């Protein structure tokens, strides 16, 4: 089974790719095959070069498959125009196209930056769309153990869906800069302290024991991971030389505090001191410290205050020790941002740095968690609305069917036919006057390609008169009546479907539901082993797609009919990739209620279970017990359906239609349907207010139905 794990950063400027490569190295001896998926490029991605290890011959990282990434220009344009769903469709298309053969896919979450305010929503949508397990990557700064625990607890409490969270990785790998000042901007928390003494106070085992989120790894800072030199930094910043000095390695970067005593106490070997050029006292103190035992890596002065020549003479002794001193005109915020860019650039500039970082990370990932990835996970089997629509498109493409549209001169139908054809969903046949259809298409700016067929009713009506008379002869059908009936495009379209020249029919934009369904009931009739025709709606809830039946056809089915509706609906759900768990809905749960209405549901449940023991069917269940796990635990604790039902069978049309409309309007969701079940050939009705996209996906449904009915 395909398994996806998305790694979501909780703070700015985390290099998620380093984490993924480190995990791969950690698992190299486990026999687990990973693919690597980066859904979209982000600001951070664009500021870093492609990992040089990807091209290293015989390197273990070559086992990772790198796949398509949607460019920043593209995804930003889609978001600006309100096309989040289109973006998710492109992401799931890339994901399925490139990861079909891989058991586990590691997904790089979107980097959180000032230029990407949509990161949180994007990560949520991607995780949901791909049905991915979530691992948070949290960057620890100067926090104590209790503060880290509080952060984890708040993260956990904020999650609406806790079932899909695998855990958290605490990352300290990117931290180099020490903030001893009080002016340091909050927005740059990613640059805070990496004091090893502070880190040693964190008891990871204790943290994991008391955490509701499993800690899958703790990655401490290691000074050997970066090779930063003062001269490289000064050149990058285009700094003015005050004293060139020698090239010295930077092991930490410190924004010096206002208090000179505090600064002196915290001087460390190899530290680069960042001092305001207005604080001459701090500069002199740092230069004096250089003459002692503490060999700092350099001094970077901020702001545009020129250093007086007398100060230069005062610091002459430190200059003779080759201490590099440079100055930039930027303020603290600008300097910090430039330092951030420099560190990110250096972290991706050479293969040696990558290898050190990835190896270091691999040593600090939980081996128990890595080993657990080999086991089959207990994964929620659901389809998000985006995944469902993507699956409809893919299955309908494979079907390669011809779908007739009797309302061929309706603008929305023409638009939908063009879209469906462009996506390869089906070959659409527009039934109507060719000149009128071409004129409407031209006004809409639509080019009708060769895969869209236009069928003039005047050219074909006579061909179906005799057949219609034969089918309805016992109902008093005559040649004259048949000729009159065939003037209705919906009847003509249904006859064309009955003849086998097309594979399915979609109508309802201008026709009522009764006018769409009646010809199908009279001419197409039921499929073998079906005694009735019913309907389902596919309800596109934010979290998953549910199936509601019957909400359009049968006013008051008896227990036998209700059982058949349940079985038909379960088969439809499975055909469209939804694992059927059928809840027979009533006003009471289990044995709590009595009366003819609940008895009907109880009897229908038993009949359906007896006829199809392969299906998970339970009832009677109240709606809340069927869909909500906490209610299910109290009302139906032994039910295998309660709490996670995917197919809802209502006792009558009044209940079903009312519920479907109430849920659709109250939750502000879309639905696809009604889709008719139990017919020999697929005929589907449209709402008269259907959008073009609704029509497109109904065409796709119909094409897939045609495939399953063969």
Secondary structure as UniProt FT lines:
FT   STRAND          3..9
FT   HELIX           16..26
FT   TURN            27..31
FT   STRAND          34..37
FT   HELIX           43..46
FT   HELIX           52..55
FT   TURN            57..58
FT   HELIX           60..63
FT   STRAND          65..66
FT   HELIX           72..80
FT   TURN            81..82
FT   HELIX           84..99
FT   TURN            100..101
FT   STRAND          104..108
FT   STRAND          112..113
FT   TURN            114..115
FT   TURN            117..118
FT   HELIX           119..129
FT   TURN            130..131
FT   STRAND          133..139
FT   HELIX           145..157
FT   TURN            163..164
FT   STRAND          165..171
FT   TURN            173..174
FT   STRAND          177..179
FT   HELIX           186..191
FT   HELIX           196..199
FT   TURN            200..201
FT   HELIX           204..209
FT   STRAND          215..219
FT   HELIX           223..225
FT   STRAND          228..229
FT   HELIX           230..237
FT   STRAND          240..243
FT   STRAND          249..250
FT   STRAND          252..255
FT   HELIX           260..265
FT   TURN            269..270
FT   STRAND          271..276
FT   TURN            277..278
FT   HELIX           280..290
FT   TURN            291..293
FT   STRAND          298..302
FT   HELIX           309..314
FT   HELIX           316..320
FT   TURN            321..322
FT   STRAND          325..327
FT   HELIX           332..347
FT   HELIX           351..362
FT   TURN            363..364
FT   HELIX           367..372
FT   TURN            373..374
FT   HELIX           385..399
FT   STRAND          402..405
FT   TURN            408..409
FT   HELIX           411..422
FT   TURN            423..424
FT   STRAND          427..431
FT   HELIX           434..444
FT   TURN            450..451
FT   STRAND          452..455
FT   HELIX           457..460
FT   HELIX           461..464
FT   HELIX           465..471
FT   HELIX           473..475
FT   HELIX           479..485
FT   TURN            486..487
FT   HELIX           489..499
FT   STRAND          504..507
FT   HELIX           513..523
FT   TURN            528..529
FT   STRAND          534..540
FT   STRAND          545..549
FT   HELIX           559..575
FT   TURN            576..577
FT   STRAND          581..585
FT   TURN            590..591
FT   HELIX           596..611
FT   TURN            613..614
FT   STRAND          616..621
FT   HELIX           623..627
FT   HELIX           629..635
FT   TURN            637..638
FT   TURN            642..643
FT   STRAND          647..649
FT   HELIX           653..666
FT   TURN            667..668
FT   STRAND          670..677
FT   STRAND          682..685
FT   TURN            688..689
FT   HELIX           692..708
//
